[in-house]
């Protein structure tokens, strides 16, 4: 059974609510600048706004990384909030032939639930697999730009529980995220991005912005 267009868009939004991945490949500083990255994240889509926080841990040298996130989504027409918990991980690979460029295979899992409205109790699980590539460009002595592209395959399963039982649906689709980190120092980054859904039914893009801090050095 396929998800409706509205549920498909919501699943894509919830997937982007986590600051999913590593460093240069997704527009952030390398973990050499601090092995812990904490960020506040905001996503704006048609009829929904998501806000949250995430923490990602990595090594001083390129390699494995992983983290988690928590977020809330407020939909138009209701004062209730849906909630999400996410896990992410991957592996960073510097491209020796292109200095300053990094490639990362990445994976995410998000569990979402609510809001419960009028006896309808929704929940969903989303798995995303893909890769990201980014390149650091020194713009000035104090500013570095990190443009990136992130392509994902996404599987979303949704469940709606009512007094009459539970209805389930699932679908596969994709997303392409394009953006650029703006590093004001080695540890502070503002990262705007645009998430473009890839599906048969189309869908509206999602604007995502994160403010991140590398810590622990």
C-alpha positions as CSV (number, residue, x, y, z in Angstrom):
1,X,0.0,0.0,0.0
2,X,1.4,3.4,-1.0
3,X,1.4,6.5,1.2
4,X,-0.8,9.4,0.3
5,X,1.0,12.5,-1.1
6,X,0.5,14.3,2.3
7,X,2.0,11.4,4.3
8,X,4.9,11.1,1.8
9,X,5.8,14.8,2.2
10,X,5.5,14.5,6.0
11,X,7.8,11.5,6.0
12,X,10.4,13.3,3.9
13,X,10.2,16.3,6.2
14,X,10.7,14.2,9.3
15,X,13.7,12.5,7.7
16,X,15.4,15.8,7.1
17,X,14.8,17.0,10.7
18,X,18.0,15.4,11.9
19,X,21.4,16.9,11.1
20,X,22.3,13.6,9.8
21,X,25.9,13.3,8.9
22,X,29.5,14.0,9.3
23,X,31.5,17.1,8.3
24,X,32.8,18.5,5.1
25,X,30.6,16.2,3.0
26,X,27.5,17.8,4.5
27,X,28.7,21.4,4.9
28,X,30.2,21.2,8.5
29,X,33.7,21.6,9.9
30,X,35.9,18.4,10.2
31,X,35.9,16.7,13.6
32,X,39.5,17.7,13.8
33,X,38.1,21.1,14.9
34,X,36.2,19.3,17.8
35,X,35.1,15.7,18.1
36,X,31.5,16.6,19.1
37,X,29.1,18.7,17.0
38,X,26.0,20.1,18.6
39,X,23.4,21.9,16.5
40,X,20.0,23.5,16.6
41,X,17.9,22.7,13.4
42,X,14.9,24.3,11.8
43,X,12.9,22.9,8.8
44,X,10.2,24.8,7.0
45,X,7.8,23.0,4.6
46,X,4.3,23.5,3.3
47,X,1.9,23.3,6.3
48,X,4.6,22.1,8.7
49,X,7.5,23.4,10.7
50,X,10.1,21.2,12.4
51,X,12.6,22.3,15.1
52,X,15.1,20.2,17.0
53,X,18.5,19.5,18.3
54,X,21.2,17.0,17.4
55,X,24.6,15.8,18.5
56,X,27.1,13.9,16.3
57,X,30.4,12.3,17.4
58,X,33.5,11.7,15.2
59,X,37.2,11.1,15.4
60,X,40.0,13.6,14.8
61,X,41.0,11.6,11.7
62,X,38.5,10.9,8.9
63,X,36.5,7.7,9.6
64,X,33.4,6.5,11.4
65,X,30.9,9.0,12.9
66,X,27.4,8.7,14.4
67,X,24.9,10.6,16.5
68,X,21.3,11.2,17.5
69,X,18.6,13.8,17.4
70,X,15.3,14.9,18.8
71,X,12.7,17.1,17.0
72,X,9.2,18.3,17.1
73,X,6.9,19.1,14.1
74,X,4.0,21.5,14.3
75,X,1.4,21.2,11.5
76,X,-0.9,24.0,10.3
77,X,-4.3,24.0,11.9
78,X,-3.3,22.3,15.2
79,X,-1.6,23.4,18.3
80,X,-0.2,19.9,18.9
81,X,3.3,18.7,18.1
82,X,4.5,15.5,16.5
83,X,7.8,14.2,17.9
84,X,10.7,12.3,16.3
85,X,13.9,10.5,17.6
86,X,16.7,9.8,15.1
87,X,19.9,7.9,14.8
88,X,22.6,8.5,12.1
89,X,26.0,7.2,11.1
90,X,28.4,7.0,8.3
91,X,32.0,7.0,7.1
92,X,34.0,10.0,5.9
93,X,36.4,9.5,2.9
94,X,38.7,12.4,1.8
95,X,39.3,12.4,-1.9
96,X,43.1,12.5,-2.4
97,X,42.8,13.6,-6.0
98,X,40.6,16.6,-5.0
99,X,42.1,18.2,-1.9
100,X,39.4,19.7,0.4
101,X,36.7,17.4,-1.0
102,X,35.1,14.6,1.1
103,X,32.7,11.8,0.2
104,X,30.5,10.1,2.9
105,X,28.2,7.0,2.7
106,X,25.5,7.8,5.3
107,X,22.5,6.1,6.9
108,X,19.7,7.4,9.1
109,X,16.8,6.0,11.1
110,X,13.9,8.1,12.4
111,X,10.9,7.1,14.6
112,X,8.1,9.6,14.7
113,X,4.8,9.7,16.5
114,X,1.8,12.1,16.9
115,X,0.2,14.4,17.0
116,X,-2.9,12.5,18.3
117,X,-5.9,14.4,16.9
118,X,-9.5,13.4,17.2
119,X,-8.8,9.8,18.1
120,X,-6.3,9.3,15.3
121,X,-2.9,8.3,16.5
122,X,-0.2,8.3,13.8
123,X,3.4,7.0,13.9
124,X,6.1,6.2,11.3
125,X,9.5,4.7,10.8
126,X,11.9,6.1,8.2
127,X,15.1,4.6,6.9
128,X,17.4,6.6,4.6
129,X,20.5,5.4,2.8
130,X,22.8,7.4,0.5
131,X,25.8,9.5,0.1
132,X,27.0,13.1,0.3
133,X,29.9,15.1,-1.1
134,X,31.3,18.5,-0.1
135,X,34.2,20.7,-0.7
136,X,35.7,23.4,1.5
137,X,36.5,26.8,-0.1
138,X,38.3,29.5,1.8
139,X,36.4,32.8,1.1
140,X,38.4,35.0,3.5
141,X,40.7,34.8,6.5
142,X,37.7,34.3,8.8
143,X,35.1,32.6,6.5
144,X,35.1,29.3,4.8
145,X,32.3,28.1,2.5
146,X,31.4,24.4,2.3
147,X,29.0,23.6,-0.5
148,X,27.6,20.1,-0.6
149,X,25.1,17.7,-2.2
150,X,23.4,14.8,-0.4
151,X,21.4,12.1,-2.3
152,X,19.2,9.6,-0.3
153,X,17.0,6.6,-1.0
154,X,14.2,6.6,1.7
155,X,11.8,3.9,2.9
156,X,8.9,5.2,5.0
157,X,6.3,3.1,6.8
158,X,3.4,4.8,8.4
159,X,0.8,3.5,10.9
160,X,-2.6,5.1,11.9
161,X,-4.3,3.7,15.0
162,X,-7.9,4.5,15.7
163,X,-10.7,2.9,17.8
164,X,-11.4,0.6,14.8
165,X,-7.9,-0.7,14.5
166,X,-4.6,0.1,12.8
167,X,-4.0,1.0,9.1
168,X,-0.5,0.8,7.7
169,X,1.1,2.0,4.5
170,X,4.7,2.2,3.1
171,X,6.5,3.8,0.2
172,X,10.0,4.3,-1.3
173,X,11.2,7.6,-2.6
174,X,14.3,9.8,-2.7
175,X,15.6,13.2,-1.7
176,X,18.3,15.5,-2.9
177,X,19.7,18.1,-0.5
178,X,21.7,21.1,-1.8
179,X,23.3,23.7,0.4
180,X,26.4,25.3,1.8
181,X,27.9,25.6,5.3
182,X,29.2,29.0,6.3
183,X,32.1,28.6,8.8
184,X,32.7,31.8,10.6
185,X,35.3,30.2,12.8
186,X,36.7,26.7,13.0
187,X,34.0,25.7,15.4
188,X,30.8,27.8,14.5
189,X,28.8,27.1,11.3
190,X,25.6,28.3,9.8
191,X,24.3,25.8,7.2
192,X,21.3,26.6,5.0
193,X,20.0,23.9,2.6
194,X,17.1,23.0,0.4
195,X,15.7,19.4,0.4
196,X,14.1,18.4,-2.9
197,X,11.9,15.3,-2.8
198,X,12.2,12.7,-5.6
199,X,9.0,10.7,-6.1
200,X,6.3,9.9,-8.6
201,X,3.9,12.2,-7.0
202,X,6.4,15.1,-6.8
203,X,6.2,17.3,-3.7
204,X,7.3,20.6,-2.3
205,X,10.9,21.3,-1.3
206,X,11.9,21.8,2.4
207,X,14.1,24.6,3.6
208,X,16.5,23.5,6.3
209,X,18.9,25.7,8.4
210,X,21.2,24.6,11.2
211,X,23.5,26.4,13.6
212,X,26.3,24.1,14.7
213,X,29.1,24.2,17.2
214,X,32.1,21.9,17.3
215,X,33.1,21.1,20.9
216,X,35.6,19.1,22.9
217,X,39.0,20.2,21.5
